[in-house]
């Protein structure tokens, strides 16, 4: 009888895990697609293909502009195609999250709805970049929203991932959060430099040099914060291996990002793959820090729960002993 009850409970638990696992896989696929989307968007900008399709949402009035197809048109067209697929995936994510809400964490349907709102807003900004002829503030907001959408997906995916913390994170959650915010802000500064072609104008006509140098000197705070994550992770005993790997990955991506930035600056943005790689690695660094931060907060929250249970157990034991003595 007991074996039958246990079997029923296990089967019920497995059934409840299926929607969570399905959504987690969908979210990670969307993360990869979004990273590719941002890389293609960067390539579209540096190749001057932002207005290769003069209309929106179609391209030359067609779904596939075969007659006008060249490299620039392909980049802009494929950028829109990838964005459309991500939009459909975001609708599916929101729908599945609400449909299976009884088997999922309470926060998940709301997070999925927020992601859907961001991708809709991103689509509106994408249309405005064309109709407003690549106005720099809209282009900057376009990238900023893409990074926020990417971050939201990473938070959801990492929060749903299996993880058992060690309770030794200390202040790493706060340091990771600080580094993530600073890297995001630095990415926005980079978007302003790119959307205003500040580097070209500074070298060519000595204009907008303040924008370019703002991005260069703005590198210092996120670099210091990221290095703090790496060094403190190294010095923290019994830290979860996943956190150590993510910290090491963040350190490696930071070094690579700085090298790409120096090379891009020295070559005056003349090598397009370097510029695209610079933005893609920056997004990967942001994603790594976000993943680290979410796991660190999960570790910290779990340790707080364990400590609270320990205190409650100790208090109950003391009360039981006191009651026994009174008797």
TARAGI-V307400 format. One record per backbone hydrogen bond with DSSP energy under -1.0 kcal/mol. NH is the residue of the N-H (numbers start at 1). CO is the residue of the C=O. E is the energy in kcal/mol with one decimal. If there is no record, write none. Layout:
nh=NH co=CO e=E
nh=NH co=CO e=E
This chain:
nh=5 co=1 e=-2.1
nh=6 co=2 e=-2.6
nh=7 co=3 e=-2.3
nh=8 co=4 e=-2.2
nh=9 co=5 e=-2.4
nh=10 co=6 e=-2.5
nh=11 co=7 e=-2.4
nh=12 co=8 e=-2.2
nh=13 co=9 e=-2.5
nh=14 co=10 e=-2.3
nh=15 co=11 e=-2.1
nh=16 co=12 e=-2.0
nh=17 co=13 e=-1.4
nh=18 co=14 e=-1.2
nh=21 co=17 e=-2.6
nh=22 co=18 e=-2.5
nh=23 co=19 e=-2.5
nh=24 co=20 e=-2.2
nh=25 co=21 e=-2.2
nh=26 co=22 e=-2.0
nh=27 co=23 e=-2.6
nh=28 co=24 e=-2.1
nh=29 co=25 e=-2.0
nh=30 co=26 e=-2.2
nh=31 co=27 e=-2.1
nh=32 co=28 e=-2.0
nh=33 co=29 e=-2.4
nh=34 co=30 e=-2.4
nh=35 co=31 e=-2.2
nh=36 co=32 e=-2.2
nh=37 co=33 e=-2.3
nh=38 co=34 e=-2.4
nh=39 co=35 e=-1.9
nh=40 co=36 e=-2.6
nh=41 co=37 e=-2.4
nh=42 co=38 e=-2.1
nh=43 co=39 e=-2.3
nh=44 co=40 e=-2.6
nh=45 co=41 e=-1.9
nh=46 co=42 e=-2.6
nh=47 co=43 e=-1.7
nh=48 co=45 e=-1.8
nh=49 co=44 e=-3.3
nh=52 co=49 e=-1.8
nh=59 co=62 e=-2.3
nh=62 co=59 e=-1.3
nh=66 co=64 e=-2.2
nh=74 co=70 e=-2.8
nh=75 co=71 e=-2.3
nh=76 co=72 e=-2.1
nh=77 co=73 e=-2.9
nh=78 co=74 e=-3.4
nh=79 co=75 e=-2.1
nh=80 co=76 e=-1.9
nh=81 co=77 e=-2.2
nh=82 co=78 e=-2.8
nh=83 co=79 e=-2.0
nh=84 co=80 e=-2.5
nh=85 co=81 e=-2.2
nh=86 co=82 e=-2.3
nh=87 co=83 e=-2.2
nh=88 co=84 e=-2.2
nh=89 co=85 e=-2.2
nh=90 co=86 e=-2.3
nh=91 co=87 e=-1.9
nh=92 co=88 e=-2.2
nh=93 co=89 e=-2.7
nh=94 co=90 e=-2.3
nh=95 co=91 e=-2.6
nh=96 co=92 e=-2.9
nh=97 co=93 e=-2.1
nh=98 co=94 e=-2.0
nh=99 co=95 e=-2.2
nh=100 co=96 e=-2.5
nh=103 co=100 e=-2.0
nh=108 co=105 e=-1.2
nh=111 co=107 e=-2.2
nh=112 co=108 e=-2.6
nh=113 co=109 e=-2.0
nh=114 co=110 e=-2.2
nh=115 co=111 e=-2.2
nh=116 co=112 e=-2.1
nh=117 co=113 e=-2.3
nh=118 co=114 e=-2.3
nh=119 co=115 e=-2.1
nh=120 co=116 e=-2.1
nh=121 co=117 e=-2.6
nh=122 co=118 e=-2.5
nh=123 co=119 e=-1.9
nh=124 co=120 e=-2.0
nh=125 co=121 e=-2.3
nh=126 co=122 e=-2.3
nh=127 co=123 e=-2.1
nh=128 co=124 e=-2.1
nh=129 co=125 e=-2.1
nh=131 co=127 e=-2.5
nh=132 co=128 e=-2.8
nh=133 co=130 e=-1.5
nh=134 co=129 e=-3.6
nh=139 co=135 e=-2.4
nh=140 co=136 e=-2.4
nh=141 co=137 e=-2.2
nh=142 co=138 e=-2.3
nh=143 co=139 e=-1.9
nh=144 co=140 e=-2.6
nh=145 co=141 e=-2.5
nh=146 co=142 e=-1.7
nh=147 co=143 e=-2.6
nh=148 co=144 e=-1.9
nh=149 co=145 e=-2.6
nh=150 co=146 e=-2.6
nh=151 co=147 e=-2.5
nh=152 co=148 e=-2.3
nh=153 co=149 e=-2.3
nh=154 co=150 e=-2.0
nh=155 co=151 e=-2.4
nh=156 co=152 e=-2.2
nh=157 co=153 e=-3.0
nh=158 co=154 e=-2.7
nh=159 co=155 e=-2.3
nh=160 co=156 e=-1.6
nh=172 co=169 e=-2.3
nh=175 co=171 e=-2.1
nh=176 co=172 e=-3.1
nh=177 co=173 e=-2.0
nh=178 co=174 e=-2.3
nh=179 co=175 e=-2.4
nh=180 co=176 e=-2.3
nh=181 co=177 e=-2.3
nh=182 co=178 e=-2.4
nh=183 co=179 e=-2.4
nh=184 co=180 e=-2.1
nh=185 co=181 e=-2.4
nh=186 co=182 e=-2.3
nh=187 co=183 e=-2.0
nh=188 co=184 e=-1.8
nh=189 co=185 e=-2.0
nh=190 co=186 e=-2.2
nh=191 co=187 e=-2.0
nh=192 co=188 e=-2.0
nh=193 co=189 e=-2.2
nh=194 co=190 e=-2.4
nh=195 co=191 e=-3.1
nh=196 co=192 e=-1.8
nh=198 co=193 e=-2.3
nh=201 co=197 e=-2.3
nh=202 co=198 e=-2.6
nh=203 co=199 e=-2.2
nh=204 co=200 e=-2.4
nh=205 co=201 e=-2.7
nh=207 co=201 e=-1.6
nh=212 co=208 e=-1.7
nh=213 co=209 e=-3.0
nh=214 co=210 e=-1.7
nh=215 co=211 e=-1.5
nh=216 co=212 e=-1.8
nh=217 co=213 e=-2.9
nh=218 co=214 e=-1.4
nh=219 co=216 e=-1.1
nh=220 co=217 e=-1.4
nh=223 co=219 e=-1.8
nh=224 co=220 e=-2.6
nh=225 co=221 e=-2.5
nh=226 co=222 e=-2.4
nh=227 co=223 e=-2.6
nh=228 co=224 e=-2.0
nh=229 co=225 e=-1.9
nh=230 co=226 e=-2.1
nh=231 co=227 e=-3.0
nh=232 co=228 e=-2.5
nh=233 co=229 e=-1.9
nh=234 co=230 e=-2.1
nh=235 co=231 e=-1.8
nh=244 co=240 e=-1.8
nh=245 co=241 e=-2.5
nh=246 co=242 e=-2.3
nh=247 co=243 e=-2.4
nh=248 co=244 e=-2.5
nh=249 co=245 e=-2.6
nh=250 co=246 e=-2.5
nh=251 co=247 e=-2.2
nh=252 co=248 e=-2.3
nh=253 co=249 e=-2.7
nh=254 co=250 e=-2.2
nh=255 co=251 e=-2.0
nh=256 co=252 e=-2.3
nh=257 co=253 e=-2.7
nh=258 co=254 e=-2.3
nh=259 co=255 e=-2.3
nh=260 co=256 e=-2.5
nh=261 co=257 e=-2.4
nh=262 co=258 e=-2.5
nh=263 co=259 e=-2.4
nh=264 co=260 e=-2.7
nh=265 co=261 e=-2.4
nh=266 co=262 e=-2.9
nh=267 co=263 e=-2.1
nh=268 co=265 e=-1.2
nh=269 co=264 e=-2.2
nh=270 co=267 e=-1.6
nh=275 co=271 e=-1.4
nh=276 co=272 e=-2.4
nh=277 co=273 e=-2.5
nh=278 co=274 e=-2.3
nh=279 co=275 e=-1.7
nh=280 co=276 e=-2.4
nh=281 co=277 e=-3.0
nh=282 co=278 e=-1.6
nh=283 co=279 e=-2.2
nh=284 co=280 e=-2.2
nh=285 co=281 e=-2.6
nh=286 co=282 e=-2.3
nh=287 co=283 e=-2.6
nh=288 co=284 e=-2.4
nh=289 co=285 e=-2.3
nh=290 co=286 e=-2.3
nh=291 co=287 e=-2.5
nh=292 co=288 e=-2.4
nh=293 co=289 e=-2.6
nh=294 co=290 e=-2.5
nh=295 co=291 e=-2.1
nh=296 co=292 e=-2.4
nh=297 co=293 e=-2.4
nh=298 co=294 e=-2.3
nh=299 co=295 e=-2.5
nh=300 co=296 e=-2.5
nh=301 co=297 e=-2.8
nh=302 co=298 e=-2.3
nh=303 co=299 e=-2.1
nh=304 co=300 e=-1.9
nh=305 co=301 e=-2.0
nh=306 co=302 e=-2.3
nh=307 co=303 e=-2.4
nh=308 co=304 e=-2.4
nh=309 co=305 e=-2.5
nh=310 co=306 e=-2.4
nh=311 co=307 e=-2.4
nh=312 co=308 e=-2.4
nh=313 co=309 e=-2.7
nh=314 co=310 e=-2.6
nh=315 co=311 e=-2.5
nh=316 co=312 e=-2.4
nh=317 co=313 e=-2.3
nh=318 co=314 e=-2.3
nh=319 co=315 e=-2.4
nh=320 co=316 e=-2.6
nh=321 co=317 e=-2.4
nh=322 co=318 e=-2.5
nh=323 co=319 e=-2.5
nh=324 co=320 e=-2.2
nh=325 co=321 e=-2.0
nh=326 co=322 e=-1.9
nh=327 co=323 e=-1.6
